Amino acid sequence: MNLTGLTGTDINKIFINYDLTLYDSGSGTVNPGESCDITVNFNNLDYHALFGYLGQDTIAINPDTVHLEIYDHAFSGTAYFEDPHIYIYINNSYGVPIDLNFADFSSFSTVDNSYDSYPFPLSYVPVMAPDVSQIGGHANTTITLDTNNFPQIRNILNSSPKYLFFGVDGYLNPSGYTHNFATDSSYFDVDVEVNLPLWGYASYLVLEDTVKADFAQYFHDYDEIQWVRFLYNVDNGMPTQVQYQVYFDDSLHNILDSLFHTQEEMQIVESGVLDANYKVIASTHKTTDIKYERPELDKLQNTKYIRFRGYVQTTDFETAQLVKFYADYVLSMRVGVQVQASVNTSNY
């Protein structure tokens, strides 16, 4: 059997030449109307390379998710970015032109635990394909979304989205017949990058983090403790005002007590010192000394976690004053614990 390949005027057909040998079954003659049927099946096909026309078809591409870590601990408020960008990088090593349709574009915000969907600003996006002289290589296509071609991008990112979701369909050979190729190492992938230059302002953005703190293992002789003093030293080198609260949680994250009991008691750390261009030139220092005595100390006995919550707002955010963040900006907090106890040495 001889395969002549994908040639001729009939598209996507393989021409096969058969050499048949007929063996006499005893009659010695072939009667009119008698025929020979041949059935051919191709099973478990494998290929090294394909050349020809692969037709027009719609293919589903695995959806992509972008994790915006900057919002991992955001629970309230908004952050405004003046010049955000979304870059979509497409790498195609198939010799097949493809149009992409972004059928699903949505976000998830931890502020209100909501999903929101948005219309993608571009219709079908043509994707570059390598030509036959570039077999083994790939063609790159970059899609850029910014405030010029997608003004809604600011509103999307102001909602504190922890995740962005992209669902994509591809349409092969949108312009019709052309010469295609594919190899056993060809690939197609889509990567998404969100670029958030730290230039903007924040309005009552709430950030929260939790650390393990098993008081039972720290204070074995709890009944002998008279008081515990917490000393907080904060150096704020950011162009933000920070107000913070500390919660003491049990094993189920129920609040046993808080460091400050009223909004007025919560400590405010002023913004770092700014120059005329709103750039921080010096840090602002704040020391807070809190002493727990009995019976208040009894509330902390079952503490398993300490939860820190910060309320952040940039300088002059009420007037939408834009500020810029630089890599050398630092906000640091150091916590010291002092314990006074009555110890009976005869017990040791």
C-alpha positions in Angstrom: 0.0 0.0 0.0 1.4 3.4 -1.0 0.4 6.6 0.7 0.8 9.6 -1.6 0.2 12.2 1.2 -2.0 15.3 1.5 -1.8 16.2 -2.2 -4.2 16.9 -5.1 -7.2 19.1 -5.3 -9.3 17.3 -2.6 -8.5 18.9 0.7 -7.7 16.7 3.7 -7.8 13.5 1.7 -5.0 10.9 1.6 -4.8 9.1 -1.8 -3.9 5.4 -1.4 -2.8 3.0 -4.3 -3.6 -0.7 -3.6 -2.0 -3.7 -5.4 -4.5 -6.6 -5.2 -3.8 -10.2 -5.8 -6.9 -12.5 -6.5 -6.7 -16.2 -5.6 -8.9 -18.7 -7.5 -11.4 -20.2 -5.1 -12.1 -23.1 -7.6 -14.6 -21.6 -10.0 -11.9 -20.3 -12.3 -13.9 -17.3 -13.3 -14.9 -13.9 -12.0 -18.5 -13.2 -12.7 -20.0 -9.9 -13.7 -21.3 -7.9 -10.6 -18.9 -9.5 -8.2 -16.9 -7.0 -6.1 -14.2 -6.7 -3.5 -14.8 -4.4 -0.5 -11.8 -2.9 1.4 -12.3 -1.2 4.8 -9.5 0.9 6.2 -9.3 2.2 9.8 -6.6 4.5 11.4 -6.2 3.7 15.1 -4.0 5.3 17.8 -2.5 7.7 15.3 0.8 9.3 16.2 2.7 11.9 14.2 6.0 13.7 14.0 4.7 16.5 11.8 1.6 17.4 9.8 1.5 19.6 6.7 -1.6 20.7 4.9 -4.8 22.5 5.9 -6.3 21.7 9.3 -9.6 23.3 8.6 -11.8 25.8 10.5 -12.8 24.9 14.0 -13.4 26.3 17.4 -11.2 25.0 20.2 -11.5 25.5 24.0 -8.4 26.9 25.7 -7.9 26.3 29.4 -9.0 29.4 31.4 -6.3 31.4 33.2 -6.4 32.9 36.7 -4.3 35.8 37.9 -3.7 36.0 41.7 -3.2 39.6 42.9 -1.3 39.0 46.1 -1.5 42.7 47.0 -5.1 42.1 48.0 -4.5 38.8 49.9 -5.2 40.5 53.3 -7.6 43.2 52.1 -11.0 43.2 53.9 -12.4 46.7 53.2 -11.8 50.0 51.5 -10.5 50.8 48.0 -7.1 51.4 46.4 -7.0 53.7 43.4 -4.2 53.1 40.8 -3.6 55.9 38.3 -1.9 53.8 35.6 -2.7 50.1 35.8 -2.0 47.7 32.9 -3.0 44.1 32.0 -0.7 42.3 29.6 -1.8 39.1 27.9 1.2 37.2 26.3 0.4 34.5 23.7 2.9 32.1 22.4 2.0 29.9 19.4 4.3 27.4 17.8 1.6 25.8 15.6 1.6 27.0 12.0 -2.1 27.8 12.3 -3.6 31.3 12.4 -6.0 31.7 15.3 -8.5 34.3 16.4 -9.1 34.4 20.2 -12.4 35.3 21.8 -12.3 36.2 25.5 -15.7 34.8 26.4 -15.3 35.2 30.1 -13.6 38.0 32.0 -14.4 38.3 35.7 -13.0 39.1 39.2 -13.3 37.9 42.8 -13.0 40.4 45.7 -12.3 39.5 49.3 -13.8 42.8 50.4 -17.4 41.6 49.8 -16.7 38.0 48.6 -18.3 38.8 45.3 -17.8 37.8 41.7 -18.2 40.4 39.0 -18.1 39.9 35.2 -17.0 42.5 32.6 -17.2 42.7 28.8 -13.8 42.2 27.3 -12.9 45.4 25.5 -11.6 43.7 22.3 -13.5 41.4 20.0 -11.7 38.6 18.2 -8.0 39.0 18.6 -5.8 37.7 15.8 -2.8 35.6 17.0 0.4 35.4 15.1 1.6 32.0 13.7 5.0 31.0 12.6 5.5 30.2 8.9 6.8 26.9 7.5 10.4 28.3 7.6 10.1 28.7 11.4 9.2 25.1 12.3 10.3 24.5 15.9 10.1 28.2 16.7 7.1 30.3 17.8 5.3 33.5 17.2 4.5 36.0 20.0 1.4 38.2 20.4 0.9 40.7 23.2 -2.4 42.3 24.1 -2.2 45.4 26.3 -5.2 46.7 28.3 -4.8 50.1 29.8 -6.7 53.3 30.6 -6.7 54.3 27.0 -8.4 51.3 25.4 -10.1 50.0 28.5 -11.1 52.9 30.9 -13.0 50.6 33.1 -9.7 48.9 34.2 -9.4 51.4 37.1 -12.8 50.5 38.5 -12.1 46.8 38.2 -8.9 47.1 40.2 -10.3 49.5 42.7 -12.7 46.8 43.9 -9.7 45.0 45.6 -9.9 41.9 43.4 -7.9 39.0 44.7 -8.3 37.0 41.5 -8.9 37.9 37.8 -10.4 35.1 35.6 -10.0 34.8 31.8 -11.9 32.3 29.7 -10.8 32.0 26.1 -12.0 30.2 22.9 -9.9 29.9 19.7 -11.0 29.9 16.1 -8.7 28.1 13.7 -7.9 29.5 10.2 -10.4 32.5 10.4 -9.6 33.6 6.9 -10.1 30.2 5.3 -7.7 27.9 3.4 -4.0 28.4 4.1 -1.0 26.2 4.5 -0.8 24.8 8.1 1.7 22.7 10.0 2.0 21.1 13.4 4.6 19.0 15.0 4.6 16.7 18.0 6.3 19.4 20.1 4.0 22.3 19.0 2.4 24.3 21.9 0.0 27.2 22.5 -0.1 29.1 25.8 -1.6 32.2 27.2 -0.1 34.1 30.2 -1.6 37.1 31.9 0.2 39.7 33.9 -1.3 42.6 35.9 1.0 45.6 36.4 0.0 48.0 39.2 2.5 50.9 39.4 2.2 52.1 43.0 1.0 55.5 42.0 -2.4 56.4 43.4 -4.2 56.6 46.7 -5.9 54.4 49.3 -9.1 55.1 51.1 -9.7 53.2 54.4 -8.1 50.1 53.0 -8.2 47.4 55.7 -5.4 44.9 55.8 -5.3 41.9 58.1 -2.8 39.2 59.1 -2.8 36.4 61.7 0.1 34.7 63.6 0.1 31.8 65.9 0.5 32.6 69.6 -0.3 29.8 72.0 -0.2 31.6 75.4 -0.6 28.3 77.2 2.8 27.1 76.0 4.4 30.5 76.8 3.0 30.7 80.4 3.1 27.3 82.0 2.5 28.8 85.5 -0.3 31.1 84.4 -1.6 31.6 87.9 1.7 33.1 89.1 1.7 35.8 86.4 0.8 39.2 87.8 0.8 41.3 84.6 2.0 41.3 81.0 3.1 44.4 79.1 3.0 44.6 75.3 5.4 47.2 73.8 4.8 48.2 70.2 7.3 50.1 68.2 6.2 51.2 64.7 8.4 53.0 62.1 6.3 54.3 59.2 8.3 55.1 56.1 5.3 54.9 53.8 3.2 57.9 52.5 0.2 56.4 54.4 -1.4 57.0 57.7 -1.9 53.7 59.6 -4.4 53.0 62.4 -4.1 49.5 63.9 -5.9 47.1 66.1 -4.7 43.8 67.7 -7.1 40.9 68.4 -6.5 37.9 70.6 -8.3 34.8 69.2 -9.0 31.3 70.5 -8.5 28.1 68.6 -11.7 28.8 66.6 -10.7 32.3 65.8 -13.3 33.8 68.2 -12.2 37.1 69.6 -11.2 36.8 73.3 -10.2 40.4 73.6 -8.7 43.3 71.7 -5.7 45.5 72.5 -7.8 48.7 72.2 -11.4 48.7 73.3 -12.6 51.8 71.5 -12.0 53.4 68.1 -10.6 56.4 70.0 -8.0 54.3 71.8 -6.6 52.8 68.5 -3.2 54.1 67.8 -2.6 56.2 64.7 0.8 56.2 63.1 1.2 59.3 60.9 2.6 59.2 57.4 6.3 59.4 56.8 7.6 62.9 56.3 7.0 64.0 52.7 8.9 66.5 50.5 7.2 68.9 48.0 6.9 66.0 45.5 5.1 63.7 48.0 8.1 61.5 48.4 9.0 60.2 51.9 12.3 61.6 53.2 12.0 60.4 56.8 10.1 57.8 58.9 7.6 58.6 61.6 8.1 56.7 64.9 5.3 55.6 67.3 5.6 53.7 70.6 2.6 52.2 72.3 2.8 50.6 75.8 -0.1 48.4 76.9 -0.2 46.7 80.3 -2.5 43.8 81.1 -3.3 43.1 84.7 -5.8 40.9 86.3 -8.7 40.4 85.8 -8.2 41.6 82.1 -5.3 39.2 81.8 -7.6 36.2 82.4 -9.2 36.9 79.1 -6.0 36.0 77.3 -5.3 32.6 78.9 -6.8 30.7 75.9 -5.2 32.8 73.2 -4.0 30.7 70.2 -3.7 33.5 67.6 -2.9 37.2 67.5 -4.6 39.0 64.6 -3.3 42.3 63.4 -5.6 44.7 61.5 -4.4 47.9 59.9 -6.6 50.7 58.5 -4.6 52.4 55.8 -5.2 55.7 54.1 -2.7 57.7 52.0 -1.8 61.3 52.7 -4.5 63.8 51.7 -6.6 61.0 50.2 -9.8 63.1 50.8 -8.6 65.3 47.9 -7.6 62.3 45.8 -3.9 63.4 46.1 -1.8 60.9 44.2 1.3 59.5 45.9 4.0 57.2 44.6 5.5 54.2 46.4 9.2 53.3 46.0 11.0 50.1 46.6 13.0 51.5 49.6 9.8 52.4 51.5 9.4 50.4 54.7 6.7 50.0 57.4 8.0 48.0 60.3 6.5 46.9 63.6 8.4 45.4 66.5 6.5 43.8 69.5 8.1 43.2 72.9 6.5 41.3 75.8 7.4 41.8 79.4 6.0 39.4 82.1 6.0 39.9 85.9 5.3 36.8 87.9 5.7 35.6 91.5 7.7 32.4 91.5 8.0 30.0 94.4 11.5 28.6 94.1 10.6 25.7 96.4 8.5 24.3 93.5 11.7 23.8 91.4 
